[in-house]
Amino acid sequence: MDEADVANDRAEQFIAEALKAARLKKNEAPSTGVCRSCEELIEAERLRINPTARLCAECAAEDEASRKRAHRVGG
Ligand SMILES: [Zn+2]
């Protein structure tokens, strides 16, 4: 399986997860499936847990860490 196949597989997985999520949560727009920060595909496993995720796991962890830092500074 080459890289294009893997990407395709992930995209297909995402679409399946997004459709499932849309059915479950009609009020909330499902994730685009692409990380807002690094523009990589968000992990299908992550979308299963959080269908509205806007960041991939890596960027979400960074985002959370920076938010905690900001919170600490803000007092
Ligand atoms: Zn990312």
N, CA, C, O and the ligand as a Tripos MOL2 file, in Angstrom:
@<TRIPOS>MOLECULE
protein
  301   299    76     0     0
PROTEIN
NO_CHARGES

@<TRIPOS>ATOM
      1 N           0.8530   -1.2120    0.0000 N.3       1 MET1
      2 CA          0.0000    0.0000    0.0000 C.3       1 MET1
      3 C           0.8840    1.2550    0.0000 C.2       1 MET1
      4 O           1.7000    1.4270    0.9050 O.2       1 MET1
      5 N           0.7360    2.1170   -0.9810 N.am      2 ASP2
      6 CA          1.5760    3.3250   -0.9860 C.3       2 ASP2
      7 C           0.8900    4.4660   -0.2250 C.2       2 ASP2
      8 O          -0.2120    4.3100    0.3000 O.2       2 ASP2
      9 N           1.5690    5.6100   -0.1810 N.am      3 GLU3
     10 CA          1.0770    6.7160    0.6510 C.3       3 GLU3
     11 C          -0.2870    7.2370    0.1980 C.2       3 GLU3
     12 O          -1.1360    7.5850    1.0200 O.2       3 GLU3
     13 N          -0.4840    7.2860   -1.1160 N.am      4 ALA4
     14 CA         -1.7610    7.7830   -1.6420 C.3       4 ALA4
     15 C          -2.9070    6.8720   -1.1910 C.2       4 ALA4
     16 O          -3.9950    7.3370   -0.8530 O.2       4 ALA4
     17 N          -2.6340    5.5670   -1.1940 N.am      5 ASP5
     18 CA         -3.6600    4.6220   -0.7580 C.3       5 ASP5
     19 C          -4.0010    4.8280    0.7080 C.2       5 ASP5
     20 O          -5.1650    4.7720    1.1040 O.2       5 ASP5
     21 N          -2.9680    5.0670    1.5060 N.am      6 VAL6
     22 CA         -3.1770    5.2830    2.9350 C.3       6 VAL6
     23 C          -4.0180    6.5340    3.1420 C.2       6 VAL6
     24 O          -4.9550    6.5280    3.9410 O.2       6 VAL6
     25 N          -3.6910    7.6070    2.4270 N.am      7 ALA7
     26 CA         -4.4290    8.8650    2.5460 C.3       7 ALA7
     27 C          -5.8850    8.6620    2.1300 C.2       7 ALA7
     28 O          -6.8060    9.1760    2.7650 O.2       7 ALA7
     29 N          -6.0680    7.9190    1.0740 N.am      8 ASN8
     30 CA         -7.4080    7.6240    0.5770 C.3       8 ASN8
     31 C          -8.2140    6.8580    1.6150 C.2       8 ASN8
     32 O          -9.3860    7.1390    1.8630 O.2       8 ASN8
     33 N          -7.5480    5.8880    2.2070 N.am      9 ASP9
     34 CA         -8.1720    5.0520    3.2080 C.3       9 ASP9
     35 C          -8.6100    5.9100    4.3820 C.2       9 ASP9
     36 O          -9.7140    5.7560    4.9040 O.2       9 ASP9
     37 N          -7.7360    6.8090    4.7870 N.am     10 ARG10
     38 CA         -8.0420    7.6810    5.9140 C.3      10 ARG10
     39 C          -9.2060    8.6100    5.5640 C.2      10 ARG10
     40 O         -10.0850    8.8450    6.3940 O.2      10 ARG10
     41 N          -9.2130    9.1310    4.3520 N.am     11 ALA11
     42 CA        -10.2870   10.0300    3.9350 C.3      11 ALA11
     43 C         -11.6160    9.2890    3.9470 C.2      11 ALA11
     44 O         -12.6320    9.8300    4.3840 O.2      11 ALA11
     45 N         -11.6080    8.0490    3.4670 N.am     12 GLU12
     46 CA        -12.8330    7.2590    3.4470 C.3      12 GLU12
     47 C         -13.3180    6.9900    4.8590 C.2      12 GLU12
     48 O         -14.5110    7.0720    5.1510 O.2      12 GLU12
     49 N         -12.3710    6.6690    5.7300 N.am     13 GLN13
     50 CA        -12.7100    6.4390    7.1310 C.3      13 GLN13
     51 C         -13.3240    7.6860    7.7170 C.2      13 GLN13
     52 O         -14.3160    7.6200    8.4430 O.2      13 GLN13
     53 N         -12.7270    8.8380    7.3990 N.am     14 PHE14
     54 CA        -13.2310   10.1010    7.9250 C.3      14 PHE14
     55 C         -14.6610   10.3500    7.4770 C.2      14 PHE14
     56 O         -15.5170   10.7070    8.2870 O.2      14 PHE14
     57 N         -14.9190   10.1650    6.2030 N.am     15 ILE15
     58 CA        -16.2590   10.4170    5.6690 C.3      15 ILE15
     59 C         -17.2810    9.5520    6.3990 C.2      15 ILE15
     60 O         -18.3600   10.0220    6.7590 O.2      15 ILE15
     61 N         -16.9340    8.2890    6.6120 N.am     16 ALA16
     62 CA        -17.8350    7.3870    7.3230 C.3      16 ALA16
     63 C         -18.0940    7.9030    8.7360 C.2      16 ALA16
     64 O         -19.2310    7.8910    9.2060 O.2      16 ALA16
     65 N         -17.0320    8.3590    9.4130 N.am     17 GLU17
     66 CA        -17.1720    8.8620   10.7820 C.3      17 GLU17
     67 C         -17.9710   10.1600   10.8000 C.2      17 GLU17
     68 O         -18.8050   10.3610   11.6830 O.2      17 GLU17
     69 N         -17.7270   11.0330    9.8430 N.am     18 ALA18
     70 CA        -18.4090   12.3240    9.7900 C.3      18 ALA18
     71 C         -19.9080   12.1250    9.5680 C.2      18 ALA18
     72 O         -20.7320   12.8040   10.1790 O.2      18 ALA18
     73 N         -20.2420   11.1950    8.6960 N.am     19 LEU19
     74 CA        -21.6550   10.9270    8.4250 C.3      19 LEU19
     75 C         -22.3400   10.3790    9.6670 C.2      19 LEU19
     76 O         -23.4740   10.7430    9.9800 O.2      19 LEU19
     77 N         -21.6380    9.5030   10.3670 N.am     20 LYS20
     78 CA        -22.1690    8.9310   11.5960 C.3      20 LYS20
     79 C         -22.3940   10.0500   12.6100 C.2      20 LYS20
     80 O         -23.4330   10.1210   13.2650 O.2      20 LYS20
     81 N         -21.3920   10.9200   12.7210 N.am     21 ALA21
     82 CA        -21.4490   12.0170   13.6820 C.3      21 ALA21
     83 C         -22.5870   12.9740   13.3410 C.2      21 ALA21
     84 O         -23.2990   13.4420   14.2290 O.2      21 ALA21
     85 N         -22.7550   13.2620   12.0510 N.am     22 ALA22
     86 CA        -23.8050   14.1850   11.6180 C.3      22 ALA22
     87 C         -25.1700   13.6440   12.0040 C.2      22 ALA22
     88 O         -26.0720   14.4000   12.3640 O.2      22 ALA22
     89 N         -25.3110   12.3340   11.9270 N.am     23 ARG23
     90 CA        -26.5770   11.7100   12.2910 C.3      23 ARG23
     91 C         -26.8130   11.8150   13.7910 C.2      23 ARG23
     92 O         -27.9440   11.9900   14.2440 O.2      23 ARG23
     93 N         -25.7270   11.7050   14.5580 N.am     24 LEU24
     94 CA        -25.8420   11.7430   16.0170 C.3      24 LEU24
     95 C         -26.0330   13.1570   16.5410 C.2      24 LEU24
     96 O         -26.8330   13.3930   17.4450 O.2      24 LEU24
     97 N         -25.2840   14.1010   15.9610 N.am     25 LYS25
     98 CA        -25.2850   15.4720   16.4780 C.3      25 LYS25
     99 C         -25.7120   16.4250   15.3810 C.2      25 LYS25
    100 O         -24.8740   16.9770   14.6670 O.2      25 LYS25
    101 N         -26.9820   16.6140   15.2490 N.am     26 LYS26
    102 CA        -27.4750   17.4280   14.1320 C.3      26 LYS26
    103 C         -27.2160   18.9190   14.3420 C.2      26 LYS26
    104 O         -27.1220   19.6820   13.3800 O.2      26 LYS26
    105 N         -27.1020   19.3190   15.5930 N.am     27 ASN27
    106 CA        -26.9330   20.7490   15.8610 C.3      27 ASN27
    107 C         -25.5090   21.2330   15.6250 C.2      27 ASN27
    108 O         -25.2640   22.3980   15.3120 O.2      27 ASN27
    109 N         -24.5790   20.2980   15.7880 N.am     28 GLU28
    110 CA        -23.1880   20.7070   15.7060 C.3      28 GLU28
    111 C         -22.5840   20.2760   14.3790 C.2      28 GLU28
    112 O         -22.6840   19.1100   13.9990 O.2      28 GLU28
    113 N         -21.9650   21.2000   13.6800 N.am     29 ALA29
    114 CA        -21.3470   20.8700   12.4000 C.3      29 ALA29
    115 C         -20.2000   19.9010   12.6330 C.2      29 ALA29
    116 O         -19.3390   20.1420   13.4790 O.2      29 ALA29
    117 N         -20.1850   18.8030   11.8820 N.am     30 PRO30
    118 CA        -19.0710   17.8800   12.0460 C.3      30 PRO30
    119 C         -17.7710   18.5160   11.5800 C.2      30 PRO30
    120 O         -17.7590   19.4550   10.7840 O.2      30 PRO30
    121 N         -16.6920   17.9770   12.0960 N.am     31 SER31
    122 CA        -15.3650   18.4570   11.7200 C.3      31 SER31
    123 C         -15.1630   18.3560   10.2060 C.2      31 SER31
    124 O         -15.7600   17.5120    9.5380 O.2      31 SER31
    125 N         -14.3190   19.2240    9.6930 N.am     32 THR32
    126 CA        -13.9770   19.1410    8.2660 C.3      32 THR32
    127 C         -13.0670   17.9410    8.0120 C.2      32 THR32
    128 O         -12.8720   17.5360    6.8670 O.2      32 THR32
    129 N         -12.5130   17.3780    9.0810 N.am     33 GLY33
    130 CA        -11.6100   16.2480    8.9370 C.3      33 GLY33
    131 C         -10.1760   16.6580    8.6830 C.2      33 GLY33
    132 O          -9.2740   15.8240    8.6000 O.2      33 GLY33
    133 N          -9.9830   17.9810    8.5590 N.am     34 VAL34
    134 CA         -8.6370   18.4970    8.3190 C.3      34 VAL34
    135 C          -8.2620   19.4000    9.4840 C.2      34 VAL34
    136 O          -9.0490   20.2470    9.9050 O.2      34 VAL34
    137 N          -7.0600   19.2130    9.9950 N.am     35 CYS35
    138 CA         -6.6020   20.0250   11.1190 C.3      35 CYS35
    139 C          -6.5290   21.4940   10.7200 C.2      35 CYS35
    140 O          -5.9530   21.8430    9.6890 O.2      35 CYS35
    141 N          -7.1120   22.3400   11.5400 N.am     36 ARG36
    142 CA         -7.1330   23.7710   11.2890 C.3      36 ARG36
    143 C          -5.7240   24.3650   11.3830 C.2      36 ARG36
    144 O          -5.4320   25.4020   10.7870 O.2      36 ARG36
    145 N          -4.8780   23.7020   12.1240 N.am     37 SER37
    146 CA         -3.5530   24.2450   12.3880 C.3      37 SER37
    147 C          -2.5050   23.7520   11.3820 C.2      37 SER37
    148 O          -1.8250   24.5630   10.7540 O.2      37 SER37
    149 N          -2.3700   22.4230   11.2260 N.am     38 CYS38
    150 CA         -1.3080   21.8960   10.3710 C.3      38 CYS38
    151 C          -1.8560   21.3690    9.0370 C.2      38 CYS38
    152 O          -1.0830   20.9690    8.1670 O.2      38 CYS38
    153 N          -3.1660   21.3680    8.8770 N.am     39 GLU39
    154 CA         -3.8260   20.9690    7.6320 C.3      39 GLU39
    155 C          -3.5980   19.5100    7.2440 C.2      39 GLU39
    156 O          -3.7390   19.1270    6.0830 O.2      39 GLU39
    157 N          -3.2390   18.7040    8.2550 N.am     40 GLU40
    158 CA         -3.1850   17.2630    8.0500 C.3      40 GLU40
    159 C          -4.5710   16.6860    8.3400 C.2      40 GLU40
    160 O          -5.3810   17.3190    9.0170 O.2      40 GLU40
    161 N          -4.8380   15.4930    7.8300 N.am     41 LEU41
    162 CA         -6.1030   14.8350    8.1600 C.3      41 LEU41
    163 C          -6.1430   14.5070    9.6500 C.2      41 LEU41
    164 O          -5.1550   14.0380   10.2160 O.2      41 LEU41
    165 N          -7.2760   14.7520   10.2700 N.am     42 ILE42
    166 CA         -7.4460   14.3960   11.6750 C.3      42 ILE42
    167 C          -7.6680   12.8890   11.7480 C.2      42 ILE42
    168 O          -8.3540   12.3090   10.9070 O.2      42 ILE42
    169 N          -7.0790   12.2650   12.7630 N.am     43 GLU43
    170 CA         -7.1750   10.8180   12.9140 C.3      43 GLU43
    171 C          -8.6430   10.3800   13.0190 C.2      43 GLU43
    172 O          -9.4250   10.9830   13.7540 O.2      43 GLU43
    173 N          -9.0090    9.3260   12.2770 N.am     44 ALA44
    174 CA        -10.3910    8.8170   12.3020 C.3      44 ALA44
    175 C         -10.7840    8.4160   13.7210 C.2      44 ALA44
    176 O         -11.9210    8.6190   14.1460 O.2      44 ALA44
    177 N          -9.8280    7.8460   14.4420 N.am     45 GLU45
    178 CA        -10.0850    7.4140   15.8190 C.3      45 GLU45
    179 C         -10.4650    8.6170   16.6840 C.2      45 GLU45
    180 O         -11.3360    8.5320   17.5500 O.2      45 GLU45
    181 N          -9.7900    9.7320   16.4260 N.am     46 ARG46
    182 CA        -10.0540   10.9690   17.1740 C.3      46 ARG46
    183 C         -11.4450   11.5080   16.8420 C.2      46 ARG46
    184 O         -12.1620   11.9900   17.7180 O.2      46 ARG46
    185 N         -11.8120   11.4200   15.5630 N.am     47 LEU47
    186 CA        -13.1240   11.9230   15.1440 C.3      47 LEU47
    187 C         -14.2500   11.0710   15.7220 C.2      47 LEU47
    188 O         -15.3580   11.5540   15.9550 O.2      47 LEU47
    189 N         -13.9450    9.8010   15.9470 N.am     48 ARG48
    190 CA        -14.9490    8.9170   16.5250 C.3      48 ARG48
    191 C         -15.2770    9.3940   17.9430 C.2      48 ARG48
    192 O         -16.4330    9.3850   18.3650 O.2      48 ARG48
    193 N         -14.2260    9.8140   18.6730 N.am     49 ILE49
    194 CA        -14.3930   10.2750   20.0420 C.3      49 ILE49
    195 C         -14.9740   11.6860   20.0510 C.2      49 ILE49
    196 O         -15.8690   11.9970   20.8370 O.2      49 ILE49
    197 N         -14.4560   12.5270   19.1720 N.am     50 ASN50
    198 CA        -14.8860   13.9260   19.1210 C.3      50 ASN50
    199 C         -15.1810   14.3220   17.6750 C.2      50 ASN50
    200 O         -14.2990   14.8110   16.9700 O.2      50 ASN50
    201 N         -16.4300   14.1080   17.2330 N.am     51 PRO51
    202 CA        -16.7720   14.3240   15.8150 C.3      51 PRO51
    203 C         -16.6360   15.7690   15.3660 C.2      51 PRO51
    204 O         -16.6120   16.0440   14.1660 O.2      51 PRO51
    205 N         -16.5440   16.7010   16.3170 N.am     52 THR52
    206 CA        -16.4370   18.1040   15.9260 C.3      52 THR52
    207 C         -15.0050   18.6260   16.0880 C.2      52 THR52
    208 O         -14.7690   19.8330   16.0490 O.2      52 THR52
    209 N         -14.0630   17.7120   16.2670 N.am     53 ALA53
    210 CA        -12.6640   18.1130   16.4510 C.3      53 ALA53
    211 C         -12.1830   18.9690   15.2900 C.2      53 ALA53
    212 O         -12.4160   18.6410   14.1270 O.2      53 ALA53
    213 N         -11.5140   20.0650   15.6120 N.am     54 ARG54
    214 CA        -10.9920   20.9680   14.5820 C.3      54 ARG54
    215 C          -9.4750   20.8440   14.4330 C.2      54 ARG54
    216 O          -8.8790   21.3710   13.4940 O.2      54 ARG54
    217 N          -8.8710   20.1350   15.3830 N.am     55 LEU55
    218 CA         -7.4180   19.9890   15.3780 C.3      55 LEU55
    219 C          -7.0570   18.5170   15.4630 C.2      55 LEU55
    220 O          -7.7890   17.7260   16.0570 O.2      55 LEU55
    221 N          -5.9210   18.1470   14.8660 N.am     56 CYS56
    222 CA         -5.4390   16.7810   15.0140 C.3      56 CYS56
    223 C          -4.9520   16.5880   16.4510 C.2      56 CYS56
    224 O          -4.8010   17.5570   17.1940 O.2      56 CYS56
    225 N          -4.7120   15.3580   16.8320 N.am     57 ALA57
    226 CA         -4.3410   15.0580   18.2160 C.3      57 ALA57
    227 C          -3.1200   15.8570   18.6420 C.2      57 ALA57
    228 O          -3.0660   16.3830   19.7540 O.2      57 ALA57
    229 N          -2.1490   15.9420   17.7550 N.am     58 GLU58
    230 CA         -0.8970   16.6220   18.0870 C.3      58 GLU58
    231 C          -1.1460   18.1120   18.3390 C.2      58 GLU58
    232 O          -0.6950   18.6580   19.3470 O.2      58 GLU58
    233 N          -1.8570   18.7610   17.4290 N.am     59 CYS59
    234 CA         -2.1120   20.1920   17.5590 C.3      59 CYS59
    235 C          -3.0510   20.4780   18.7190 C.2      59 CYS59
    236 O          -2.9300   21.5110   19.3770 O.2      59 CYS59
    237 N          -3.9860   19.5710   18.9720 N.am     60 ALA60
    238 CA         -4.9030   19.7530   20.0930 C.3      60 ALA60
    239 C          -4.1320   19.7230   21.4060 C.2      60 ALA60
    240 O          -4.4210   20.4950   22.3200 O.2      60 ALA60
    241 N          -3.1510   18.8310   21.4970 N.am     61 ALA61
    242 CA         -2.3380   18.7450   22.7030 C.3      61 ALA61
    243 C          -1.5470   20.0340   22.8800 C.2      61 ALA61
    244 O          -1.4380   20.5530   23.9910 O.2      61 ALA61
    245 N          -1.0000   20.5480   21.7900 N.am     62 GLU62
    246 CA         -0.2560   21.8090   21.8410 C.3      62 GLU62
    247 C          -1.1770   22.9550   22.2310 C.2      62 GLU62
    248 O          -0.8270   23.8010   23.0530 O.2      62 GLU62
    249 N          -2.3600   22.9670   21.6260 N.am     63 ASP63
    250 CA         -3.3370   24.0190   21.8880 C.3      63 ASP63
    251 C          -3.7200   24.0300   23.3620 C.2      63 ASP63
    252 O          -3.8050   25.0790   24.0020 O.2      63 ASP63
    253 N          -3.9490   22.8220   23.8770 N.am     64 GLU64
    254 CA         -4.3410   22.7080   25.2740 C.3      64 GLU64
    255 C          -3.2250   23.1860   26.1920 C.2      64 GLU64
    256 O          -3.4670   23.8750   27.1840 O.2      64 GLU64
    257 N          -2.0020   22.8090   25.8440 N.am     65 ALA65
    258 CA         -0.8460   23.2100   26.6450 C.3      65 ALA65
    259 C          -0.6960   24.7260   26.6350 C.2      65 ALA65
    260 O          -0.4320   25.3300   27.6750 O.2      65 ALA65
    261 N          -0.8610   25.3410   25.4760 N.am     66 SER66
    262 CA         -0.6940   26.7980   25.4060 C.3      66 SER66
    263 C          -1.8410   27.5080   26.1140 C.2      66 SER66
    264 O          -1.6640   28.5870   26.6810 O.2      66 SER66
    265 N          -3.0310   26.8810   26.0730 N.am     67 ARG67
    266 CA         -4.1620   27.4790   26.7600 C.3      67 ARG67
    267 C          -3.9400   27.4540   28.2720 C.2      67 ARG67
    268 O          -4.2760   28.4000   28.9840 O.2      67 ARG67
    269 N          -3.3600   26.3360   28.7440 N.am     68 LYS68
    270 CA         -3.0710   26.2240   30.1740 C.3      68 LYS68
    271 C          -2.0400   27.2570   30.5900 C.2      68 LYS68
    272 O          -2.1450   27.8750   31.6480 O.2      68 LYS68
    273 N          -1.0270   27.4320   29.7210 N.am     69 ARG69
    274 CA         -0.0050   28.4400   30.0030 C.3      69 ARG69
    275 C          -0.6420   29.8220   30.0910 C.2      69 ARG69
    276 O          -0.3530   30.5830   31.0140 O.2      69 ARG69
    277 N          -1.5100   30.1470   29.1280 N.am     70 ALA70
    278 CA         -2.1550   31.4590   29.0790 C.3      70 ALA70
    279 C          -2.9940   31.6630   30.3330 C.2      70 ALA70
    280 O          -3.0310   32.7480   30.9120 O.2      70 ALA70
    281 N          -3.6710   30.5800   30.7390 N.am     71 HIS71
    282 CA         -4.5330   30.6470   31.9140 C.3      71 HIS71
    283 C          -3.7180   30.9890   33.1520 C.2      71 HIS71
    284 O          -4.1200   31.8010   33.9850 O.2      71 HIS71
    285 N          -2.5520   30.3390   33.2460 N.am     72 ARG72
    286 CA         -1.6940   30.5470   34.3970 C.3      72 ARG72
    287 C          -1.2230   32.0080   34.4570 C.2      72 ARG72
    288 O          -1.2030   32.6290   35.5200 O.2      72 ARG72
    289 N          -0.8420   32.5410   33.2740 N.am     73 VAL73
    290 CA         -0.3680   33.9270   33.2000 C.3      73 VAL73
    291 C          -1.5000   34.8810   33.5840 C.2      73 VAL73
    292 O          -1.2980   35.8560   34.3090 O.2      73 VAL73
    293 N          -2.7060   34.5700   33.0720 N.am     74 GLY74
    294 CA         -3.8560   35.4250   33.3440 C.3      74 GLY74
    295 C          -4.2720   35.3910   34.8130 C.2      74 GLY74
    296 O          -4.9370   36.3050   35.2990 O.2      74 GLY74
    297 N          -3.8800   34.3410   35.5060 N.am     75 GLY75
    298 CA         -4.1310   34.2770   36.9300 C.3      75 GLY75
    299 C          -5.4460   33.6160   37.2670 C.2      75 GLY75
    300 O          -5.7910   33.4910   38.4420 O.2      75 GLY75
    301 ZN         -2.5790   19.4020   13.3530 Zn       76 ZN76
@<TRIPOS>BOND
     1     1     2 1
     2     2     3 1
     3     3     4 2
     4     3     5 am
     5     5     6 1
     6     6     7 1
     7     7     8 2
     8     7     9 am
     9     9    10 1
    10    10    11 1
    11    11    12 2
    12    11    13 am
    13    13    14 1
    14    14    15 1
    15    15    16 2
    16    15    17 am
    17    17    18 1
    18    18    19 1
    19    19    20 2
    20    19    21 am
    21    21    22 1
    22    22    23 1
    23    23    24 2
    24    23    25 am
    25    25    26 1
    26    26    27 1
    27    27    28 2
    28    27    29 am
    29    29    30 1
    30    30    31 1
    31    31    32 2
    32    31    33 am
    33    33    34 1
    34    34    35 1
    35    35    36 2
    36    35    37 am
    37    37    38 1
    38    38    39 1
    39    39    40 2
    40    39    41 am
    41    41    42 1
    42    42    43 1
    43    43    44 2
    44    43    45 am
    45    45    46 1
    46    46    47 1
    47    47    48 2
    48    47    49 am
    49    49    50 1
    50    50    51 1
    51    51    52 2
    52    51    53 am
    53    53    54 1
    54    54    55 1
    55    55    56 2
    56    55    57 am
    57    57    58 1
    58    58    59 1
    59    59    60 2
    60    59    61 am
    61    61    62 1
    62    62    63 1
    63    63    64 2
    64    63    65 am
    65    65    66 1
    66    66    67 1
    67    67    68 2
    68    67    69 am
    69    69    70 1
    70    70    71 1
    71    71    72 2
    72    71    73 am
    73    73    74 1
    74    74    75 1
    75    75    76 2
    76    75    77 am
    77    77    78 1
    78    78    79 1
    79    79    80 2
    80    79    81 am
    81    81    82 1
    82    82    83 1
    83    83    84 2
    84    83    85 am
    85    85    86 1
    86    86    87 1
    87    87    88 2
    88    87    89 am
    89    89    90 1
    90    90    91 1
    91    91    92 2
    92    91    93 am
    93    93    94 1
    94    94    95 1
    95    95    96 2
    96    95    97 am
    97    97    98 1
    98    98    99 1
    99    99   100 2
   100    99   101 am
   101   101   102 1
   102   102   103 1
   103   103   104 2
   104   103   105 am
   105   105   106 1
   106   106   107 1
   107   107   108 2
   108   107   109 am
   109   109   110 1
   110   110   111 1
   111   111   112 2
   112   111   113 am
   113   113   114 1
   114   114   115 1
   115   115   116 2
   116   115   117 am
   117   117   118 1
   118   118   119 1
   119   119   120 2
   120   119   121 am
   121   121   122 1
   122   122   123 1
   123   123   124 2
   124   123   125 am
   125   125   126 1
   126   126   127 1
   127   127   128 2
   128   127   129 am
   129   129   130 1
   130   130   131 1
   131   131   132 2
   132   131   133 am
   133   133   134 1
   134   134   135 1
   135   135   136 2
   136   135   137 am
   137   137   138 1
   138   138   139 1
   139   139   140 2
   140   139   141 am
   141   141   142 1
   142   142   143 1
   143   143   144 2
   144   143   145 am
   145   145   146 1
   146   146   147 1
   147   147   148 2
   148   147   149 am
   149   149   150 1
   150   150   151 1
   151   151   152 2
   152   151   153 am
   153   153   154 1
   154   154   155 1
   155   155   156 2
   156   155   157 am
   157   157   158 1
   158   158   159 1
   159   159   160 2
   160   159   161 am
   161   161   162 1
   162   162   163 1
   163   163   164 2
   164   163   165 am
   165   165   166 1
   166   166   167 1
   167   167   168 2
   168   167   169 am
   169   169   170 1
   170   170   171 1
   171   171   172 2
   172   171   173 am
   173   173   174 1
   174   174   175 1
   175   175   176 2
   176   175   177 am
   177   177   178 1
   178   178   179 1
   179   179   180 2
   180   179   181 am
   181   181   182 1
   182   182   183 1
   183   183   184 2
   184   183   185 am
   185   185   186 1
   186   186   187 1
   187   187   188 2
   188   187   189 am
   189   189   190 1
   190   190   191 1
   191   191   192 2
   192   191   193 am
   193   193   194 1
   194   194   195 1
   195   195   196 2
   196   195   197 am
   197   197   198 1
   198   198   199 1
   199   199   200 2
   200   199   201 am
   201   201   202 1
   202   202   203 1
   203   203   204 2
   204   203   205 am
   205   205   206 1
   206   206   207 1
   207   207   208 2
   208   207   209 am
   209   209   210 1
   210   210   211 1
   211   211   212 2
   212   211   213 am
   213   213   214 1
   214   214   215 1
   215   215   216 2
   216   215   217 am
   217   217   218 1
   218   218   219 1
   219   219   220 2
   220   219   221 am
   221   221   222 1
   222   222   223 1
   223   223   224 2
   224   223   225 am
   225   225   226 1
   226   226   227 1
   227   227   228 2
   228   227   229 am
   229   229   230 1
   230   230   231 1
   231   231   232 2
   232   231   233 am
   233   233   234 1
   234   234   235 1
   235   235   236 2
   236   235   237 am
   237   237   238 1
   238   238   239 1
   239   239   240 2
   240   239   241 am
   241   241   242 1
   242   242   243 1
   243   243   244 2
   244   243   245 am
   245   245   246 1
   246   246   247 1
   247   247   248 2
   248   247   249 am
   249   249   250 1
   250   250   251 1
   251   251   252 2
   252   251   253 am
   253   253   254 1
   254   254   255 1
   255   255   256 2
   256   255   257 am
   257   257   258 1
   258   258   259 1
   259   259   260 2
   260   259   261 am
   261   261   262 1
   262   262   263 1
   263   263   264 2
   264   263   265 am
   265   265   266 1
   266   266   267 1
   267   267   268 2
   268   267   269 am
   269   269   270 1
   270   270   271 1
   271   271   272 2
   272   271   273 am
   273   273   274 1
   274   274   275 1
   275   275   276 2
   276   275   277 am
   277   277   278 1
   278   278   279 1
   279   279   280 2
   280   279   281 am
   281   281   282 1
   282   282   283 1
   283   283   284 2
   284   283   285 am
   285   285   286 1
   286   286   287 1
   287   287   288 2
   288   287   289 am
   289   289   290 1
   290   290   291 1
   291   291   292 2
   292   291   293 am
   293   293   294 1
   294   294   295 1
   295   295   296 2
   296   295   297 am
   297   297   298 1
   298   298   299 1
   299   299   300 2
@<TRIPOS>SUBSTRUCTURE
     1 MET1         2 RESIDUE 1 A MET
     2 ASP2         6 RESIDUE 1 A ASP
     3 GLU3        10 RESIDUE 1 A GLU
     4 ALA4        14 RESIDUE 1 A ALA
     5 ASP5        18 RESIDUE 1 A ASP
     6 VAL6        22 RESIDUE 1 A VAL
     7 ALA7        26 RESIDUE 1 A ALA
     8 ASN8        30 RESIDUE 1 A ASN
     9 ASP9        34 RESIDUE 1 A ASP
    10 ARG10       38 RESIDUE 1 A ARG
    11 ALA11       42 RESIDUE 1 A ALA
    12 GLU12       46 RESIDUE 1 A GLU
    13 GLN13       50 RESIDUE 1 A GLN
    14 PHE14       54 RESIDUE 1 A PHE
    15 ILE15       58 RESIDUE 1 A ILE
    16 ALA16       62 RESIDUE 1 A ALA
    17 GLU17       66 RESIDUE 1 A GLU
    18 ALA18       70 RESIDUE 1 A ALA
    19 LEU19       74 RESIDUE 1 A LEU
    20 LYS20       78 RESIDUE 1 A LYS
    21 ALA21       82 RESIDUE 1 A ALA
    22 ALA22       86 RESIDUE 1 A ALA
    23 ARG23       90 RESIDUE 1 A ARG
    24 LEU24       94 RESIDUE 1 A LEU
    25 LYS25       98 RESIDUE 1 A LYS
    26 LYS26      102 RESIDUE 1 A LYS
    27 ASN27      106 RESIDUE 1 A ASN
    28 GLU28      110 RESIDUE 1 A GLU
    29 ALA29      114 RESIDUE 1 A ALA
    30 PRO30      118 RESIDUE 1 A PRO
    31 SER31      122 RESIDUE 1 A SER
    32 THR32      126 RESIDUE 1 A THR
    33 GLY33      130 RESIDUE 1 A GLY
    34 VAL34      134 RESIDUE 1 A VAL
    35 CYS35      138 RESIDUE 1 A CYS
    36 ARG36      142 RESIDUE 1 A ARG
    37 SER37      146 RESIDUE 1 A SER
    38 CYS38      150 RESIDUE 1 A CYS
    39 GLU39      154 RESIDUE 1 A GLU
    40 GLU40      158 RESIDUE 1 A GLU
    41 LEU41      162 RESIDUE 1 A LEU
    42 ILE42      166 RESIDUE 1 A ILE
    43 GLU43      170 RESIDUE 1 A GLU
    44 ALA44      174 RESIDUE 1 A ALA
    45 GLU45      178 RESIDUE 1 A GLU
    46 ARG46      182 RESIDUE 1 A ARG
    47 LEU47      186 RESIDUE 1 A LEU
    48 ARG48      190 RESIDUE 1 A ARG
    49 ILE49      194 RESIDUE 1 A ILE
    50 ASN50      198 RESIDUE 1 A ASN
    51 PRO51      202 RESIDUE 1 A PRO
    52 THR52      206 RESIDUE 1 A THR
    53 ALA53      210 RESIDUE 1 A ALA
    54 ARG54      214 RESIDUE 1 A ARG
    55 LEU55      218 RESIDUE 1 A LEU
    56 CYS56      222 RESIDUE 1 A CYS
    57 ALA57      226 RESIDUE 1 A ALA
    58 GLU58      230 RESIDUE 1 A GLU
    59 CYS59      234 RESIDUE 1 A CYS
    60 ALA60      238 RESIDUE 1 A ALA
    61 ALA61      242 RESIDUE 1 A ALA
    62 GLU62      246 RESIDUE 1 A GLU
    63 ASP63      250 RESIDUE 1 A ASP
    64 GLU64      254 RESIDUE 1 A GLU
    65 ALA65      258 RESIDUE 1 A ALA
    66 SER66      262 RESIDUE 1 A SER
    67 ARG67      266 RESIDUE 1 A ARG
    68 LYS68      270 RESIDUE 1 A LYS
    69 ARG69      274 RESIDUE 1 A ARG
    70 ALA70      278 RESIDUE 1 A ALA
    71 HIS71      282 RESIDUE 1 A HIS
    72 ARG72      286 RESIDUE 1 A ARG
    73 VAL73      290 RESIDUE 1 A VAL
    74 GLY74      294 RESIDUE 1 A GLY
    75 GLY75      298 RESIDUE 1 A GLY
    76 ZN76       301 GROUP 0 **** ****
